[in-house]
Amino acid sequence: MTDVNDTQLDALLSAADDGVECDGLSVTRTDGGYRFETPEETHTGLSQPALRELAAQNPWFVSNWYHWNRTDRPDTERAYLRWLEGADERTVPERYEWLADGGIVASWGELRIDIAPGADGERVYTVRNGADGEVAPEELDVRTDPADARGLLKRDDRGRYRPLKTAPTLPTGWAFVDLDGPALAETVEYVYPATIANWYLERRGDLDVNHWRETMERQSGIYGVIKTWDRGEGHEHVDWVAEACCDDSQCLKRREWQYDDETELDVDGGDGAFPCREPCSLVVTAARKWTKLEGERSRTYEFELTPSEKEQIEEIIGTVADGDVEDVREADIYDGANRYRARFLRAKRFDDEDRLCGVPTDEDGV
Amino acid sequence: MQALVIVAHGSHLNPDASTPTYDHADTIREAGVFDEVKTGFWKEEPSFREVLRTVESEEVYVVPLFISEGYFTEEVIPRELRLDEWDLDEWDSDGTSATHTTLEAADVEKTVHYCGPVGTHDAMSDVIVRRAESVTGDPDVGEGFALAVVGHGTERNENSAKAVRLHADRIEGMDRFEEVKALFMDEDPEIDDVADFFETTDVVVVPLFVSDGYHTQEDIPEDMGLTDDYRTGWETPSDVDGHRIWYAGAVGTEALTADVLIERAADAGANVGDAIEEIRRKTRSAGADAEAGAGD
């Protein structure tokens, strides 16, 4: 049961003179006394003691107003926290019943965010990897300092460095507990930097998207070469970049940038909750390499392979591209990307210089 | 409200590149003089492009955790932060003397005090000395010791060598070490011949780099002859041609670097109270603790 405390009642009474409007609660002062209204009831002509009495009988509405009316919070954070508990879609009683009945569960990328009722209508947040959703927080590596997220989430479950924080490789086995709203927002900021700010800008229709062309035009130094990859011959090369790097399987951001402001890419931008507003540094770095590689002209090579060997090469590329190499079992010789199968292919088809079928790469035979 | 934003290079490949940035941010956060302390990176997130929108404060002090003035501080960072009115002349720098300039960022309604890099601030000389104290475990190190400040050299940026010489000259002026020299990776005097440049037996070598990585943990130790293969590690001190080389690793990992960040912001007008004294005191004990731990 949520209580309403004297601080909240005092705050409501002093705010009533200027009018209170929050999630269905309305308190105003008229010439004939105070007016107190919720979706269920309306009272008019109230004296101040009567208003206080009525407010004390509506702890959900009053504590909800008090909770969201704190002025020391940035608009961005307040909007985000309210969105997490569905404040614009669910009534105050619905949310408080949910909070009391096991709490509200929200998600953000791979994060699972549990919202539980705290004292006097405060919210208490728990954050963990959604994959640990059925594990009790106590059984995980429990943390309370948001800054711990930086070190804790630097590597994936296989111990590999995660250079892209929004890659869907968030490690498991940890939980941040007992967080208030600001601490929750701070934790999310460390896990997925700037995603709340950009989500909020998008929500207000103010997201400043920088498309591929303008982003690459801006580059200088060793990245200045990338702009030469755009040759006015369409954007198929950028489609390939987006398919390689920006697919939901690679990054949880929803790609909003296109080729330019008039030309959309042909690949899907993904379904993530938070937007990607311009090609990131990983895309830029990879694009520099591809700009150089794509400067080469295609040539016709002749390789002699069995049909199964051709398919095996395709299977190996598919397995690497999908990040499934580790999933190929040691003795699964039915899988073309199995190590023994790959070693057999190399033993049979590579020459002493590791050239496929002994075919030279360059025309001069190198 | 005032915020400190530390901007650093970061890495796609090296998980430890951001560690000093985070550590210094935490030290300054604990000092409690900024309402917010944020970090932004060229290669990590939040990016330079998006770090300012994560800040609530109206007054923002941006300090580059870079060693020298040059391509990043003069071109990349102002551009990526959208400091559209940026003009290099505003810094009026001779290559090491930039302090700060005040600008607006185009995507946020904030006043941005854009500061010179940590590496060229006078206080960085003190960090180099502190690094020498840390690696030798001697808070009074100096007598009987020489000091080499090591930089990349001029291959990519002439200001890089200027910063190294600036601190070598300043530390020499302290009259604390027997000899002080600036050495480089790709120009004379080269670190390959470190032993040739000193008469003093004990030489502390401090690379003027922000974080440990390829140069400080692979190139320099091998070039100096501390080890044939960096993967097998090296002794501290190591004997090289009759000298004992005390190799300190990147100066930017020294806790006192937080002091330089805060001094940069203070020079630009930030109200930092007594945080400079507090950080100088706290990081001294932290350095002693780290040294005790390393000896375990």
Interface residues (C-beta under 8 A of the other chain):
Chain A: P74 A147 R150 G151 K154 R155 Y161 P163 L164 K165 T166 E189 P193 A194 A197 N198 L201 D208 R218 S220 G221 R277 E278 C280 S281 L282 T285
Chain B: S11 H12 L13 N14 P15 S18 Y22 D26 R29 W42 K43 E44 E45 P46 S47 R49 E50 V51 R53 T54 E56 Y71 E75 V76 R79 D107
